[in-house]
Amino acid sequence: MSTQVVSIRRARDQDAGMLSEIFDAAWREAYQGIIPGVALDRMLARRGPRWWRSTIGRNRPLVVLELGESVIGYVSYGRCRDRGLRAEGEIDEIYLAPTYQGLGYGTRLFRAVRNDLADRDVRRVAVWSLTENDRARDFYERMGGRVVAEATDRIAGADLHKVAYLFG
């Protein structure tokens, strides 16, 4: 019987390739048909390993969920960047490789980040989701988030509606 260890840790430079792959696969799965195709392809092309290496170690925490020797998910977070939201903290992105979604790993990652923020006295945390991303919205609602704001981004001529969830 083999056992695989699940760990959550700060991202390292050598994770850049896996982070790029997760981002690409998760975004294609989540946003194909929501974000116009050419715009989505351009967004994905900008987030290659080089971009991830430049992001790791910046001021905002970036943590990964590792299963055995493989990174299968990540989350970036920190202080809330939107002064209009009544939150101290914000989760910028939380994504898992599609094959690992629905297995409880996202919940583990989300709770770990909330605990880290709570340790820093950050109790109220916001996260934005595209309105049409039903899977993400269901996840945030199951985690106890409540919608507190709505906004629209215009990308490649398309209006993308989004909602902000507040936790805490």
C-alpha positions as CSV (number, residue, x, y, z in Angstrom):
1,M,0.0,0.0,0.0
2,S,1.4,3.4,-0.9
3,T,0.5,6.7,0.7
4,Q,0.8,10.0,-0.9
5,V,1.4,13.0,1.3
6,V,-0.7,16.1,0.8
7,S,1.0,19.4,1.9
8,I,0.4,23.1,1.5
9,R,3.5,25.2,1.3
10,R,4.8,28.4,-0.1
11,A,5.5,28.3,-3.8
12,R,9.1,27.9,-5.0
13,D,10.8,28.9,-8.3
14,Q,10.9,25.2,-9.4
15,D,7.0,25.1,-9.2
16,A,6.7,27.6,-12.0
17,G,6.2,25.0,-14.8
18,M,3.5,23.1,-12.8
19,L,1.8,26.4,-11.9
20,S,1.6,27.3,-15.5
21,E,0.1,24.0,-16.4
22,I,-2.5,24.2,-13.7
23,F,-3.4,27.7,-14.6
24,D,-3.8,26.7,-18.3
25,A,-5.9,23.6,-17.6
26,A,-8.1,25.2,-14.9
27,W,-8.8,28.3,-16.9
28,R,-9.7,26.4,-20.0
29,E,-12.0,24.2,-18.0
30,A,-13.6,27.1,-16.1
31,Y,-13.8,29.8,-18.7
32,Q,-14.1,28.3,-22.1
33,G,-17.3,29.6,-23.5
34,I,-17.4,32.4,-20.9
35,I,-14.3,34.5,-21.8
36,P,-14.1,35.0,-25.6
37,G,-11.7,32.4,-27.2
38,V,-8.9,34.7,-28.5
39,A,-8.9,36.7,-25.3
40,L,-8.7,33.5,-23.2
41,D,-5.8,32.2,-25.3
42,R,-3.9,35.5,-24.9
43,M,-4.4,35.4,-21.1
44,L,-3.1,31.9,-21.0
45,A,-0.1,32.7,-23.2
46,R,0.9,35.5,-20.8
47,R,1.0,33.1,-17.8
48,G,3.8,30.8,-18.7
49,P,6.6,29.5,-16.4
50,R,8.6,32.8,-16.8
51,W,5.6,34.8,-15.5
52,W,5.1,32.5,-12.5
53,R,8.8,32.7,-11.6
54,S,8.6,36.5,-11.5
55,T,5.4,36.2,-9.3
56,I,6.8,33.8,-6.7
57,G,8.3,35.7,-3.8
58,R,6.5,39.0,-4.5
59,N,4.7,40.7,-1.7
60,R,1.5,38.6,-2.0
61,P,1.6,35.1,-0.6
62,L,1.4,32.3,-3.2
63,V,0.9,28.8,-1.8
64,V,0.6,25.5,-3.5
65,L,-1.1,22.2,-2.7
66,E,1.3,19.4,-3.3
67,L,0.2,15.7,-3.7
68,G,3.3,13.5,-3.5
69,E,5.8,15.2,-5.7
70,S,3.3,17.1,-7.9
71,V,1.7,20.5,-7.4
72,I,-2.0,20.1,-8.1
73,G,-3.3,23.5,-7.0
74,Y,-2.5,27.0,-5.8
75,V,-3.9,30.1,-4.2
76,S,-2.7,33.7,-4.2
77,Y,-4.0,36.0,-1.5
78,G,-3.2,39.0,0.8
79,R,-4.7,42.3,1.8
80,C,-7.9,43.3,0.0
81,R,-7.1,45.5,-3.0
82,D,-10.6,46.7,-3.5
83,R,-11.4,49.5,-1.0
84,G,-15.0,49.3,-1.8
85,L,-15.4,45.9,-0.2
86,R,-15.6,45.7,3.5
87,A,-12.8,43.1,3.8
88,E,-9.3,43.2,5.1
89,G,-8.2,40.2,3.1
90,E,-8.7,38.9,-0.5
91,I,-8.2,35.6,-2.2
92,D,-7.0,36.6,-5.7
93,E,-7.0,33.2,-7.3
94,I,-7.6,29.6,-6.2
95,Y,-7.3,26.9,-8.7
96,L,-6.8,23.1,-8.9
97,A,-5.9,21.0,-11.8
98,P,-9.3,19.8,-13.2
99,T,-8.7,16.1,-12.5
100,Y,-8.4,17.0,-8.7
101,Q,-11.5,19.1,-8.5
102,G,-14.4,17.9,-6.4
103,L,-12.2,15.7,-4.2
104,G,-12.0,18.1,-1.2
105,Y,-8.5,19.5,-2.0
106,G,-10.0,23.0,-2.8
107,T,-11.6,23.0,0.6
108,R,-8.3,22.2,2.3
109,L,-6.5,24.9,0.4
110,F,-9.2,27.5,1.1
111,R,-9.3,26.7,4.8
112,A,-5.5,26.8,5.1
113,V,-5.5,30.3,3.5
114,R,-8.3,31.5,5.8
115,N,-6.3,30.2,8.8
116,D,-3.2,31.9,7.6
117,L,-5.1,35.2,7.2
118,A,-6.8,34.8,10.6
119,D,-3.3,34.3,12.2
120,R,-2.5,37.8,10.7
121,D,-5.8,39.2,12.3
122,V,-7.5,39.3,8.9
123,R,-11.0,38.0,9.6
124,R,-13.1,39.4,6.7
125,V,-12.0,38.0,3.3
126,A,-13.3,38.7,-0.1
127,V,-13.1,36.8,-3.4
128,W,-14.4,37.7,-6.8
129,S,-16.0,35.1,-9.2
130,L,-17.4,35.5,-12.7
131,T,-21.2,35.1,-12.5
132,E,-21.2,32.4,-15.1
133,N,-18.6,30.3,-13.3
134,D,-21.2,28.1,-11.6
135,R,-18.7,25.7,-10.1
136,A,-16.7,28.4,-8.4
137,R,-19.9,30.1,-7.1
138,D,-21.2,26.8,-5.7
139,F,-17.9,26.3,-4.0
140,Y,-17.8,29.8,-2.4
141,E,-21.4,29.4,-1.3
142,R,-20.7,26.0,0.3
143,M,-17.7,27.6,2.1
144,G,-20.1,30.2,3.6
145,G,-19.5,33.2,1.4
146,R,-22.3,35.7,0.8
147,V,-22.5,38.0,-2.2
148,V,-21.7,41.6,-1.2
149,A,-21.0,43.3,-4.5
150,E,-21.4,43.0,-8.3
151,A,-19.4,44.5,-11.1
152,T,-18.7,44.1,-14.8
153,D,-15.4,43.8,-16.7
154,R,-15.2,44.2,-20.4
155,I,-12.9,41.8,-22.2
156,A,-12.5,41.5,-26.0
157,G,-15.9,43.2,-26.5
158,A,-17.7,41.0,-24.0
159,D,-19.2,42.1,-20.7
160,L,-18.2,39.7,-18.0
161,H,-20.3,40.0,-14.9
162,K,-18.8,39.1,-11.6
163,V,-19.8,38.9,-7.9
164,A,-17.8,39.4,-4.8
165,Y,-18.2,37.0,-1.9
166,L,-17.4,37.9,1.7
167,F,-16.3,35.5,4.4
168,G,-16.1,36.2,8.1
